[in-house]
């Protein structure tokens, strides 16, 4: 039996996606995503935030670069991937990332109005592309 590597996250972008164009025209976008949970500790309400490194490739990266911005709430499905690299001092480092396979923007449609600076499509096009993905009430899509 083979294993399952599936991650589902709902959180806020910690910064705008960083977009790079690799050899062969392949686009990659990455950003940190914050998820928070609240629990009681010693009778006090405590919020704990976890940060996740999100990576998107090709067409998904292009869409993310146009519509996602710092602070936006997104639902992401993907898989965990750990990679290694050497730092400047030749020390081997490891990083775990979530490679997104799809995402859904959450919130009101007005949250996704493009700004001229990010080169997004006209606002009527956003409704055409995402009308089935955006829930007016802001509820989660499940």
C-alpha positions as CSV (number, residue, x, y, z in Angstrom):
1,X,0.0,0.0,0.0
2,X,1.3,3.4,-0.9
3,X,1.2,6.4,1.6
4,X,-0.9,9.5,1.5
5,X,0.6,13.0,1.6
6,X,-2.2,15.5,1.8
7,X,-2.3,18.9,3.5
8,X,-5.3,21.2,3.9
9,X,-4.7,24.7,5.3
10,X,-6.9,27.7,5.8
11,X,-4.9,30.8,6.8
12,X,-3.8,34.3,5.9
13,X,-0.9,35.3,3.7
14,X,2.0,36.7,5.7
15,X,3.3,38.7,2.7
16,X,2.6,39.1,-1.0
17,X,3.6,36.1,-3.1
18,X,7.2,36.2,-4.3
19,X,7.3,35.2,-8.0
20,X,10.2,33.9,-9.9
21,X,10.6,32.9,-13.5
22,X,12.9,29.9,-14.0
23,X,14.6,28.6,-17.1
24,X,12.2,27.4,-19.7
25,X,9.6,29.9,-18.6
26,X,8.4,28.0,-15.5
27,X,6.8,30.3,-12.9
28,X,7.1,29.6,-9.2
29,X,5.4,31.6,-6.4
30,X,6.0,31.3,-2.7
31,X,4.7,32.9,0.5
32,X,4.3,32.3,4.2
33,X,0.8,31.3,5.4
34,X,-0.3,31.8,9.0
35,X,-2.8,29.4,10.6
36,X,-4.0,30.1,14.2
37,X,-5.7,28.0,16.8
38,X,-7.1,29.2,20.2
39,X,-7.1,27.1,23.3
40,X,-7.4,27.6,27.1
41,X,-4.2,27.4,29.2
42,X,-4.4,28.0,33.0
43,X,-7.9,29.5,32.5
44,X,-6.6,32.0,29.9
45,X,-7.4,32.1,26.2
46,X,-4.2,31.6,24.2
47,X,-3.8,31.9,20.5
48,X,-1.0,30.0,18.8
49,X,0.1,30.8,15.3
50,X,1.9,28.4,13.0
51,X,3.7,29.6,9.8
52,X,3.8,27.4,6.7
53,X,6.0,27.9,3.6
54,X,3.7,27.6,0.5
55,X,5.0,27.0,-3.0
56,X,2.9,27.1,-6.2
57,X,4.1,26.2,-9.7
58,X,3.3,27.2,-13.2
59,X,-0.3,28.3,-13.9
60,X,-1.3,28.2,-10.3
61,X,1.7,30.5,-9.5
62,X,0.5,32.9,-12.2
63,X,-3.0,33.1,-10.7
64,X,-1.6,33.5,-7.2
65,X,0.6,36.4,-8.3
66,X,-2.4,38.3,-9.7
67,X,-4.9,37.7,-7.0
68,X,-3.2,36.9,-3.7
69,X,-1.9,39.6,-1.4
70,X,-0.6,39.9,2.2
71,X,-3.5,39.4,4.7
72,X,-5.8,37.5,2.3
73,X,-7.6,34.4,3.6
74,X,-7.1,31.3,1.5
75,X,-7.9,27.6,1.5
76,X,-5.0,25.5,0.2
77,X,-4.7,21.8,-0.7
78,X,-1.3,20.3,-1.4
79,X,1.4,18.0,-0.1
80,X,4.4,18.3,2.2
81,X,7.8,18.3,0.6
82,X,11.1,18.5,2.4
83,X,14.2,19.7,0.5
84,X,17.8,20.3,1.5
85,X,20.3,23.0,0.4
86,X,23.7,24.2,1.5
87,X,24.0,27.7,3.1
88,X,26.9,30.1,2.6
89,X,29.0,28.2,5.1
90,X,28.4,24.9,3.3
91,X,26.1,23.7,6.1
92,X,23.3,21.4,4.9
93,X,19.9,22.9,5.8
94,X,16.4,21.4,5.5
95,X,13.2,23.2,4.8
96,X,9.6,21.7,4.7
97,X,7.2,23.3,2.3
98,X,3.6,22.8,1.3
99,X,3.5,22.4,-2.5
100,X,0.0,23.7,-3.4
101,X,-2.1,21.7,-5.8
102,X,-5.0,24.1,-5.7
103,X,-6.3,27.0,-3.7
104,X,-9.5,28.9,-3.1
105,X,-9.7,32.5,-2.1
106,X,-12.1,33.0,0.9
107,X,-14.0,36.0,1.9
108,X,-16.2,38.5,0.1
109,X,-15.9,39.1,-3.7
110,X,-14.9,42.7,-2.9
111,X,-11.8,41.4,-1.2
112,X,-10.5,40.3,-4.6
113,X,-10.8,43.5,-6.6
114,X,-7.5,43.8,-8.5
115,X,-5.3,46.7,-8.1
116,X,-3.7,48.3,-11.2
117,X,-0.2,47.7,-9.7
118,X,-0.5,43.9,-9.8
119,X,-1.5,43.5,-13.4
120,X,-4.7,41.6,-12.6
121,X,-7.6,41.1,-14.9
122,X,-10.6,43.5,-14.9
123,X,-13.0,43.0,-12.0
124,X,-15.7,41.4,-14.2
125,X,-13.3,38.7,-15.2
126,X,-12.6,37.8,-11.5
127,X,-16.3,37.0,-11.0
128,X,-16.2,34.8,-14.2
129,X,-13.1,32.9,-12.9
130,X,-13.9,32.6,-9.2
131,X,-17.7,32.7,-8.9
132,X,-17.8,29.1,-7.8
133,X,-14.9,29.4,-5.5
134,X,-15.8,32.5,-3.5
135,X,-18.5,32.1,-0.8
136,X,-20.4,35.4,-0.1
137,X,-20.8,34.5,3.6
138,X,-17.1,33.9,4.1
139,X,-17.8,30.4,5.3
140,X,-15.4,27.6,4.5
141,X,-16.1,25.6,1.3
142,X,-16.9,22.3,3.1
